[in-house]
Amino acid sequence: MNWIARSGPEQAGVLATLHAHCIASPWQVTEFEILLRQPGIMALIAERSECPLGFILIRAVADEAEILTLAVVPEHRRQGVASRLLEAARSHLQAGQVARWFLEVATDNAMARALYTRHGFTVCGTRPNYYASTPTRDAADAVVMMRSVEL
């Protein structure tokens, strides 16, 4: 598996396609383009034989970072791709002197919450009705999670 750090808007199409394949309410290409033009935004894409398997998108400011989204295509889930993306991101964050990182995850997303807990994230708050309802689910609260990054 190859890890490629991508931070330019030229990767917006790849990220939008992956996101649409993984997420019920995906972001559009233009949203990724706008994000990827901002300072402090980093995307890491996991690929095998030049086929994208998933990605993580992070915003870092001062000594904090936020995971904006993490997505792995369904046929490659539960194979360690998300864990490898988190570890690769942690390595990049250490190089940038980030002390802690945050994320939001739906309270009903048990698989993702377990993943983040295994990687040292702990619950530090909630956001009521953070996720809008979709055709397959009602609106959901978000759990805010935080983890320290060892410098």
Phi, psi and omega in degrees: 000133179259145175246126182235118176282122180234131181226001183263160181296345178295344178268001184301320181295319178297314181295318180296320178296314177299314182301316180296329180283342189246332193240139182295325179239078187286156174279154181272163179306315182298325178295318176293321179301314180298312180300314186290348175272349184276146176296146176085359180268135179223135173241133173245131181245131175268127180230150170229123181052044179063016176255116181296131179255332182177176180204163172231137180240124186231144172245125179244132177221127183053237182255019179234153177222156178230131172281113180281320175196150174223127184221137175230132181301141187307320183289353178243010178286157179064028177237013177090003182295313180298319178297318179293324176296317179297319179292319178297319178296319179300318178299317179294322181292323177299319180297330180268006178065037174277130183267330181208152178226156187233164173199162170242141178218142181298139181299333181270005179263076185298322182296315180292318179299320178295319177302309183295322177297317177299333181263018171090007177279142176234153180288132178231004178173179176223157175231104182298138177051037182292320181262127180292157177291151177233174178300338182253358182202149174285168175306146183229147172286158174249145171261129175269129181238152183221150175213146174277147175250121181291125180266000000 
